Amino acid sequence: MYIEPTVESSYRKNNLGKVIYDKIVELKPLKVVEFGILHGYSTLCIAQALRDNGYINSADQNGHLISYDLFSVYPYKHGVKAEVEKLLGEAGLFRFATLKQEDFYEWLDRPEEFDVLHIDVSNNGDIIERAYNTLKPFIDNGSVIIFEGGTKERDNVKWMIDYNKAPMFPLKNVINYKILDDRFPGISIIEREK
């Protein structure tokens, strides 16, 4: 059963955690990788879905989330690993998620296998395009990328304009992503073309 996390997140305003939860329940991934934890909102949503999916293969194994963040290394707004681990423990979700410190760009240099990747790292068009180009072989083999943003509204947030960041929306027809929910900040998905 999904319970809306009560931690700060841009996703929370429009209950977009339920969108993430529903997609993980639908896809039933064995391995989810996430970049961008902040206070743990999406981490809690994904872990709940993995719990609720139950055992999903013949080895009686639940899906598992490996969630990466820069934590205090990130010079802007960031979360604290111990606080998110505490939230996972209090929710009975600790066994479904492992938190690690890792830079997304370094990970892209040697990506690990995943069924679903969730990206929420101050997303912009350059980040999404690089992820797509690097991870296309994974996508072609059935892996899925879910990312924060992808809407015109999200491309027009103040920091994107102030720092002249590349918008994501123009990539929609280039990499064929779909917007799962266009309520701010939006959630989009890249899947193998059928």
Secondary structure, DSSP 8 states (H G I E B T S, - for coil): ------S--TTGGGTTHHHHHHHHHHH--SEEEEE--TTSHHHHHHHHHHHHH---STT----EEEEEE-GGGSSSS---HHHHHHHHHHTT-GGGEEEEE--HHHHHHS----SEEEE-SS--HHHHHHHHHHHHHHHHTT-EEEEE--SHHHHTSHHHHHTT---SGGGIIIII-EEEE-STT-EEEE----
